[in-house]
């Protein structure tokens, strides 16, 4: 029986009962993306026996509904751009074109279009590349400005709260996922972890974070802890999590682009970088100073996790892990108590394996508690994909809207909204930027659309001159990106904008015009 027939049989038996799709479809008429075929439609966790339903006792279905509403709202701000621009294009030879175009944009998109582009359309036609890029940036800015209202839908229901992380023994959780846009919703969706000042998120291509930069971040938090700036932190540790990704249905095509879709390389490289961080800190500050580490794999088709279990020494192993898709499948239909007991048993069995997966003893209690909570929380995301995305994401590959270079904004938590290239200079982050340009060559350039690049940096309003220095960094990075891809710039197929954010929220992703930046205002 093939997958389609199995799904039909499950639907007939009542085992597979997806809820009505409420997310607005992402319509990119000129940007086709890889879609799952019929052979890859089901979520593997949902292949269950007759009479069962894909409703797990440990799943927070109310939170899933709230996240679905959030996804619908955020995606809705982008999904209508192409259709609106097509309507505007059809009007460009009308006598009152500019007025009608602005009215249509305000009514359908919620913001104005550049007036000069509309006024000059009669000369050589409407610049659709520039309008499309403007709309992408403006729609993102709307999302940023409405962050608090949007995230209030779900923020107070996250499972892994700061208080829980502290109870596990961690004053700071530093997460490095791959920069791939499919991991942009990692914290609230996949981990069900509340974004907050004790949770750092810095994405790098291939999850290959900068060890020296991470040592600086660790050092800053250690100073805060030792000075009493972190309440209760004196007895707690720092946790570093690296997240690689893979595709369970198209492993050779839709895995990590940085690692050429080589899953083995992605796992081993992330583990090696974690090990290098621990070694670097212990050699610099002494044995026992290193943070705890955790290695996690994400199946971007279905948002299930592989959680690699540290041993008593804190070492992770590519072969010692639990798979949350398997845990869901094994425990769906059980009571909450029985499901938790089974998950705990499977975790303990995994950390006591021998052979290639063997470690030196079992996890410390706080880490075990965190792993169990992370596995349980991810069950809700697995069911979210089952009910709200028909078992497996329709778009398995890249479908990002723009590239964010510099420092990632933390305001929009959503899969495939943007590709991120973490860098202070283009030279040090060249690999990240190149991967992003390669992705957008297929998404945009191939169809005549410009690559939108948002150069974004944070500053601290508490530090004199911080904003000016951040602006100078943004100007330097913008100039370097344009110099690196002169052919795209010459064809008007790469558009950079600069934006700044204050770490203390006096400004959120405020766009800075080149003329204003040069004048010093």
C-alpha positions as CSV (number, residue, x, y, z in Angstrom):
1,X,0.0,0.0,0.0
2,X,1.6,3.4,-1.0
3,X,1.4,6.5,1.1
4,X,-1.6,8.0,-0.7
5,X,-3.6,4.8,-0.4
6,X,-2.6,4.5,3.3
7,X,-3.7,8.1,3.9
8,X,-7.1,7.4,2.3
9,X,-7.5,4.3,4.4
10,X,-6.7,6.2,7.6
11,X,-9.1,9.0,6.7
12,X,-11.8,6.4,6.1
13,X,-11.1,4.8,9.5
14,X,-11.1,8.1,11.3
15,X,-7.4,7.7,12.2
16,X,-6.3,10.7,10.2
17,X,-8.5,13.7,10.8
18,X,-6.7,16.9,10.0
19,X,-8.3,20.1,11.1
20,X,-9.3,22.7,8.6
21,X,-6.3,24.6,7.2
22,X,-6.5,28.2,8.5
23,X,-3.1,29.5,7.3
24,X,-3.3,31.8,4.2
25,X,-1.5,30.2,1.4
26,X,1.7,31.9,0.4
27,X,1.1,32.8,-3.2
28,X,4.2,33.5,-5.3
29,X,3.0,33.2,-8.8
30,X,6.5,34.0,-10.2
31,X,8.5,32.2,-7.5
32,X,7.8,28.4,-7.7
33,X,9.2,26.3,-4.9
34,X,9.6,22.5,-4.5
35,X,6.4,21.0,-3.3
36,X,6.0,17.5,-1.7
37,X,4.7,14.9,-4.1
38,X,1.9,12.5,-3.2
39,X,4.5,9.9,-2.0
40,X,5.7,12.3,0.7
41,X,2.4,13.8,2.1
42,X,2.0,12.1,5.4
43,X,3.8,12.9,8.6
44,X,5.6,9.7,9.6
45,X,4.4,10.1,13.2
46,X,0.8,9.9,12.0
47,X,1.0,6.4,10.5
48,X,-0.9,4.7,13.2
49,X,-3.4,1.8,13.7
50,X,-7.1,1.7,12.9
51,X,-9.4,3.5,15.2
52,X,-6.7,5.9,16.5
53,X,-6.7,9.6,16.0
54,X,-3.8,12.0,15.6
55,X,-4.6,13.7,18.9
56,X,-1.9,13.2,21.5
57,X,-2.7,13.5,25.2
58,X,0.5,15.6,25.8
59,X,-0.2,18.1,23.0
60,X,-1.4,21.7,23.8
61,X,-4.0,22.0,21.1
62,X,-5.1,25.4,22.3
63,X,-1.5,26.7,21.8
64,X,-1.5,25.1,18.4
65,X,-4.6,27.1,17.4
66,X,-3.0,30.3,18.7
67,X,0.2,29.6,16.7
68,X,-1.9,28.9,13.6
69,X,-3.6,32.3,14.0
70,X,-0.2,33.9,14.4
71,X,1.1,32.2,11.3
72,X,-2.0,33.2,9.3
73,X,-1.7,36.9,10.3
74,X,2.1,37.1,9.6
75,X,1.9,35.2,6.3
76,X,-1.1,37.2,5.2
77,X,1.0,40.4,5.2
78,X,3.1,38.9,2.4
79,X,0.8,36.6,0.5
80,X,-1.1,39.3,-1.3
81,X,1.8,41.3,-2.6
82,X,2.1,39.7,-6.0
83,X,-1.6,39.9,-6.7
84,X,-1.8,43.6,-5.7
85,X,1.3,44.5,-7.8
86,X,-0.3,42.7,-10.8
87,X,-3.4,44.8,-10.4
88,X,-1.4,48.0,-10.1
89,X,0.6,47.0,-13.2
90,X,-2.5,46.7,-15.2
91,X,-3.6,50.2,-14.2
92,X,-0.3,52.0,-15.1
93,X,-1.6,53.6,-18.3
94,X,-4.7,55.1,-16.7
95,X,-4.9,58.8,-16.3
96,X,-5.4,58.7,-12.5
97,X,-2.9,55.8,-12.1
98,X,-0.8,57.1,-9.2
99,X,-3.9,57.8,-7.0
100,X,-5.5,54.5,-7.7
101,X,-2.3,52.6,-7.1
102,X,-1.8,54.2,-3.7
103,X,-5.4,53.6,-2.7
104,X,-5.1,50.0,-3.7
105,X,-1.9,49.5,-1.8
106,X,-3.2,51.2,1.4
107,X,-6.4,49.2,1.3
108,X,-4.9,45.8,0.5
109,X,-1.4,46.0,2.0
110,X,-1.7,48.7,4.7
111,X,1.1,51.0,3.5
112,X,1.9,53.5,0.7
113,X,4.1,52.9,-2.3
114,X,7.0,55.2,-3.3
115,X,5.3,58.1,-5.0
116,X,8.2,58.8,-7.4
117,X,8.0,55.3,-8.8
118,X,4.3,55.8,-9.6
119,X,4.8,59.3,-11.0
120,X,7.6,58.3,-13.3
121,X,5.8,55.1,-14.6
122,X,4.6,57.0,-17.8
123,X,8.2,57.5,-19.0
124,X,9.6,54.0,-19.2
125,X,7.0,51.8,-17.4
126,X,6.5,50.8,-13.8
127,X,9.6,49.5,-12.0
128,X,8.1,46.3,-10.7
129,X,11.4,45.0,-9.2
130,X,11.6,48.1,-7.0
131,X,8.0,48.0,-6.0
132,X,8.2,44.3,-5.1
133,X,11.3,44.9,-2.9
134,X,9.6,47.9,-1.3
135,X,6.6,45.8,-0.4
136,X,8.7,43.0,1.1
137,X,10.5,45.4,3.4
138,X,7.4,47.3,4.3
139,X,5.4,44.1,5.1
140,X,8.2,43.0,7.3
141,X,8.2,46.3,9.1
142,X,4.5,46.0,9.8
143,X,5.2,42.6,11.4
144,X,8.0,44.1,13.5
145,X,5.8,47.1,14.6
146,X,3.0,44.7,15.6
147,X,5.2,42.1,17.4
148,X,3.8,42.6,20.8
149,X,0.1,42.3,19.7
150,X,0.9,39.4,17.4
151,X,2.9,37.4,19.9
152,X,0.5,38.0,22.8
153,X,-1.6,35.2,21.2
154,X,0.9,32.6,22.3
155,X,3.7,34.0,24.4
156,X,2.2,33.1,27.8
157,X,1.5,29.5,26.9
158,X,5.1,28.4,26.0
159,X,6.2,25.2,27.7
160,X,9.8,26.0,28.2
161,X,9.7,29.2,30.2
162,X,12.7,31.1,31.8
163,X,11.6,29.7,35.2
164,X,11.7,26.2,33.9
165,X,15.1,26.6,32.3
166,X,16.4,28.0,35.6
167,X,14.9,25.0,37.5
168,X,16.9,22.8,35.1
169,X,20.0,24.7,36.2
170,X,20.6,27.1,33.3
171,X,20.7,30.9,33.6
172,X,21.3,31.3,29.8
173,X,20.4,29.2,26.8
174,X,22.4,30.1,23.7
175,X,20.8,28.5,20.6
176,X,22.6,28.4,17.2
177,X,20.4,27.0,14.4
178,X,21.4,26.9,10.8
179,X,20.7,30.2,9.0
180,X,18.2,28.4,6.7
181,X,14.9,30.1,6.7
182,X,13.1,26.9,7.5
183,X,14.5,27.2,11.1
184,X,13.3,30.7,11.7
185,X,10.4,29.6,13.8
186,X,12.5,27.3,15.9
187,X,11.9,28.8,19.4
188,X,8.1,29.2,19.7
189,X,7.1,26.5,17.2
190,X,9.6,23.7,17.3
191,X,11.0,24.1,20.8
192,X,8.0,25.8,22.4
193,X,10.5,28.0,24.2
194,X,9.6,31.5,25.3
195,X,11.9,34.1,23.6
196,X,13.4,36.3,26.4
197,X,16.6,38.0,27.5
198,X,18.0,34.7,28.9
199,X,17.6,32.9,25.6
200,X,20.0,33.9,22.8
201,X,19.4,33.0,19.2
202,X,22.2,33.5,16.6
203,X,21.9,31.6,13.4
204,X,24.9,30.6,11.2
205,X,25.0,28.8,7.9
206,X,25.3,25.1,8.7
207,X,25.1,25.9,12.4
208,X,28.8,26.7,12.2
209,X,28.9,29.4,14.9
210,X,32.0,31.5,15.6
211,X,33.8,30.0,18.6
212,X,35.6,33.2,19.5
213,X,32.4,35.2,19.3
214,X,30.6,32.6,21.5
215,X,33.3,32.8,24.0
216,X,32.7,36.5,24.3
217,X,29.0,35.9,24.8
218,X,29.7,33.3,27.4
219,X,32.1,35.7,29.1
220,X,29.6,38.5,29.3
221,X,27.0,36.3,30.9
222,X,29.5,34.9,33.3
223,X,30.4,38.4,34.4
224,X,26.7,39.1,34.9
225,X,26.3,35.9,36.9
226,X,29.3,36.6,39.1
227,X,28.3,40.2,39.7
228,X,24.8,39.2,40.8
229,X,23.1,40.5,37.7
230,X,21.4,37.2,37.0
231,X,19.1,36.3,39.9
232,X,19.8,32.8,41.2
233,X,22.6,32.4,38.6
234,X,25.3,31.7,41.1
235,X,24.5,28.0,41.1
236,X,23.5,27.7,37.4
237,X,25.3,27.0,34.2
238,X,25.3,28.3,30.6
239,X,23.8,26.0,27.9
240,X,24.8,26.0,24.3
241,X,22.5,24.3,21.8
242,X,23.5,23.7,18.1
243,X,20.7,22.8,15.7
244,X,21.4,21.1,12.3
245,X,18.7,20.1,9.9
246,X,17.8,17.5,7.3
247,X,14.9,16.4,5.1
248,X,13.4,13.0,5.7
249,X,11.8,12.8,2.3
250,X,14.3,14.6,0.0
251,X,17.6,14.1,1.9
252,X,19.8,14.7,-1.1
253,X,18.0,17.9,-2.3
254,X,16.4,19.6,0.7
255,X,19.0,19.1,3.5
256,X,21.4,21.8,4.6
257,X,22.7,23.8,1.6
258,X,25.9,24.8,3.5
259,X,26.7,21.1,3.8
260,X,25.5,20.2,0.3
261,X,22.6,18.2,1.8
262,X,25.1,15.8,3.4
263,X,23.3,14.9,6.6
264,X,26.3,13.1,8.1
265,X,28.5,16.1,7.5
266,X,25.9,18.4,9.1
267,X,25.7,16.4,12.3
268,X,29.4,15.9,12.7
269,X,30.3,19.5,11.9
270,X,27.8,20.8,14.5
271,X,29.1,18.4,17.1
272,X,32.7,19.4,16.3
273,X,31.9,23.1,16.7
274,X,30.3,22.4,20.1
275,X,33.3,20.4,21.2
276,X,35.6,23.2,20.1
277,X,33.7,25.7,22.2
278,X,34.0,23.6,25.4
279,X,37.7,22.9,24.7
280,X,38.4,26.6,24.1
281,X,36.8,27.8,27.3
282,X,38.4,25.1,29.5
283,X,41.8,25.8,28.0
284,X,41.4,29.5,28.6
285,X,39.6,29.6,32.0
286,X,40.2,26.2,33.5
287,X,38.7,22.7,33.7
288,X,35.0,22.8,34.7
289,X,34.4,26.3,33.2
290,X,32.9,25.1,30.0
291,X,29.1,25.3,29.4
292,X,26.9,22.4,29.0
293,X,26.1,21.5,25.3
294,X,23.2,19.9,23.5
295,X,23.0,18.8,19.8
296,X,19.6,18.8,18.1
297,X,18.6,17.8,14.6
298,X,15.5,19.1,13.0
299,X,13.6,17.3,10.2
300,X,12.3,20.4,8.3
301,X,9.7,18.4,6.5
302,X,7.7,17.7,9.6
303,X,9.4,19.6,12.5
304,X,10.3,16.5,14.4
305,X,13.6,16.5,16.5
306,X,16.5,14.2,17.0
307,X,17.8,15.1,20.5
308,X,21.3,13.8,21.0
309,X,21.9,12.9,24.6
310,X,25.0,14.1,26.5
311,X,26.7,11.6,28.8
312,X,27.9,12.2,32.4
313,X,30.9,14.1,31.0
314,X,28.7,16.3,28.9
315,X,29.8,14.8,25.6
316,X,27.2,14.4,22.8
317,X,27.2,11.5,20.3
318,X,25.9,11.5,16.7
319,X,24.5,8.0,17.3
320,X,22.9,8.5,20.8
321,X,19.6,10.2,20.4
322,X,15.8,10.0,20.6
323,X,13.5,10.8,17.7
324,X,10.4,12.7,18.6
325,X,8.5,11.4,15.6
326,X,9.0,7.9,16.9
327,X,8.0,9.0,20.4
328,X,4.8,10.5,19.1
329,X,3.9,7.4,17.1
330,X,4.6,5.1,20.1
331,X,2.6,7.1,22.6
332,X,-0.3,8.6,20.7
333,X,-3.5,7.1,22.2
334,X,-1.9,6.7,25.7
335,X,-2.8,8.7,28.7
336,X,-0.6,11.7,29.5
337,X,0.9,9.8,32.5
338,X,1.6,6.7,30.5
339,X,3.0,8.7,27.6
340,X,5.4,10.6,29.9
341,X,6.6,7.3,31.4
342,X,7.2,5.8,28.0
343,X,9.2,8.8,26.8
344,X,11.3,8.7,30.0
345,X,12.0,5.0,29.5
346,X,13.0,5.5,25.9
347,X,15.4,8.4,26.9
348,X,17.0,6.2,29.6
349,X,17.3,3.3,27.2
350,X,19.0,5.6,24.6
351,X,21.5,7.0,27.0
352,X,22.5,3.5,28.2
353,X,23.1,2.1,24.7
354,X,26.5,0.5,24.0
355,X,28.5,0.2,20.8
356,X,28.8,3.4,18.7
357,X,26.3,5.2,20.9
358,X,27.9,4.4,24.2
359,X,28.8,7.2,26.5
360,X,30.5,7.6,29.9
361,X,27.5,7.5,32.2
362,X,24.1,9.2,32.1
363,X,23.1,12.9,31.8
364,X,23.0,15.2,34.9
365,X,19.5,15.5,36.3
366,X,18.9,19.0,35.0
367,X,19.8,18.1,31.5
368,X,17.6,15.0,31.6
369,X,14.7,17.1,32.8
370,X,15.3,19.6,29.9
371,X,15.5,16.8,27.3
372,X,12.3,15.2,28.5
373,X,10.5,18.6,28.5
374,X,11.9,19.4,25.0
375,X,10.8,16.1,23.6
376,X,7.3,16.5,25.1
377,X,7.0,20.1,23.9
378,X,7.9,19.1,20.3
379,X,5.0,16.6,20.2
380,X,2.8,19.6,20.0
381,X,4.7,20.9,16.9
382,X,4.5,17.5,15.3
383,X,0.7,17.5,15.7
384,X,0.7,21.2,14.5
385,X,2.1,20.1,11.2
386,X,-0.3,17.2,11.0
387,X,-3.4,19.3,11.6
388,X,-2.5,22.6,10.1
389,X,-0.1,21.7,7.3
390,X,-1.7,18.4,6.1
391,X,1.0,16.1,7.5
392,X,4.1,17.6,5.9
393,X,4.9,21.1,4.8
394,X,3.8,21.8,1.3
395,X,6.9,23.8,0.5
396,X,9.7,21.5,1.5
397,X,12.5,23.8,0.4
398,X,13.4,27.5,0.5
399,X,10.7,30.1,0.2
400,X,12.2,33.1,2.1
401,X,11.2,36.7,1.4
402,X,14.6,38.3,1.9
403,X,18.1,38.0,3.3
404,X,18.9,39.6,6.7
405,X,22.6,40.3,7.0
406,X,24.4,41.4,10.2
407,X,22.4,40.7,13.3
408,X,19.1,38.9,13.1
409,X,15.9,40.6,14.3
410,X,14.1,38.7,17.0
411,X,10.7,40.2,16.3
412,X,9.3,37.8,13.8
413,X,9.3,34.1,14.7
414,X,8.2,32.3,11.5
415,X,9.4,29.6,9.2
416,X,10.8,30.7,5.9
417,X,10.4,34.5,6.4
418,X,14.0,35.3,5.8
419,X,17.4,33.8,5.3
420,X,20.0,35.1,7.8
421,X,23.7,35.7,7.4
422,X,25.4,36.5,10.7
423,X,28.3,38.8,10.2
424,X,30.2,41.9,11.3
425,X,32.1,42.1,7.9
426,X,31.2,40.5,4.6
427,X,34.7,39.0,4.5
428,X,34.2,36.9,7.6
429,X,30.6,36.0,6.7
430,X,31.1,35.5,3.0
431,X,30.1,31.8,3.0
432,X,26.8,32.7,4.7
433,X,26.0,35.5,2.3
434,X,27.0,33.4,-0.7
435,X,24.6,30.6,0.3
436,X,21.8,33.2,0.6
437,X,22.5,34.7,-2.8
438,X,22.5,31.2,-4.3
439,X,19.1,30.5,-2.8
440,X,17.6,33.8,-4.0
441,X,19.1,33.3,-7.5
442,X,16.5,30.5,-7.8
443,X,13.7,32.2,-5.9
444,X,14.0,35.7,-7.3
445,X,16.7,36.5,-9.9
446,X,15.6,33.7,-12.2
447,X,12.2,35.3,-12.4
448,X,13.5,38.9,-12.9
449,X,13.0,40.0,-9.2
450,X,15.6,41.7,-7.1
451,X,17.2,40.1,-4.1
452,X,16.1,42.1,-1.1
453,X,18.9,42.3,1.5
454,X,18.2,43.9,4.9
455,X,21.4,45.0,6.7
456,X,20.4,45.1,10.3
457,X,22.4,45.8,13.5
458,X,21.5,46.3,17.2
459,X,22.8,49.1,19.3
460,X,22.5,50.0,23.0
461,X,20.8,53.2,23.9
462,X,22.6,53.0,27.3
463,X,26.0,53.3,25.6
464,X,27.0,56.7,24.3
465,X,27.7,56.6,20.5
466,X,26.4,53.1,20.1
467,X,23.8,54.0,17.5
468,X,26.3,55.9,15.3
469,X,28.8,53.0,15.5
470,X,26.0,50.5,14.6
471,X,25.0,52.7,11.6
472,X,28.6,52.8,10.4
473,X,28.8,49.0,10.6
474,X,25.6,48.8,8.6
475,X,27.0,51.2,5.9
476,X,30.2,49.3,5.6
477,X,28.4,45.9,5.3
478,X,26.0,47.3,2.8
479,X,28.8,48.7,0.6
480,X,30.8,45.4,0.9
481,X,27.7,43.3,-0.1
482,X,27.1,45.5,-3.2
483,X,30.8,45.3,-4.1
484,X,30.8,41.5,-3.7
485,X,27.9,41.1,-6.2
486,X,28.5,43.8,-8.8
487,X,26.7,41.9,-11.6
488,X,23.5,41.8,-9.6
489,X,23.8,45.4,-8.6
490,X,24.4,46.5,-12.2
491,X,21.2,44.7,-13.4
492,X,19.3,46.1,-10.4
493,X,18.8,42.6,-9.1
494,X,20.1,43.3,-5.6
495,X,18.6,45.9,-3.3
496,X,20.1,46.6,0.2
497,X,18.3,48.5,2.9
498,X,19.7,49.4,6.4
499,X,17.9,49.1,9.7
500,X,18.8,49.6,13.3
501,X,17.2,48.3,16.5
502,X,17.8,49.3,20.1
503,X,18.4,46.3,22.5
504,X,16.2,48.2,25.0
505,X,13.3,48.7,22.6
506,X,13.4,52.4,22.0
507,X,13.6,51.5,18.3
508,X,12.6,48.3,16.5
509,X,14.1,47.7,13.0
510,X,14.0,51.4,12.0
511,X,15.0,51.8,8.3
512,X,17.8,54.3,7.7
513,X,17.8,56.0,4.3
514,X,21.2,56.4,2.6
515,X,20.8,60.2,2.4
516,X,19.9,60.5,6.1
517,X,22.8,58.2,7.1
518,X,25.3,60.3,5.0
519,X,24.1,63.6,6.5
520,X,24.5,62.3,10.0
521,X,20.8,62.8,11.0
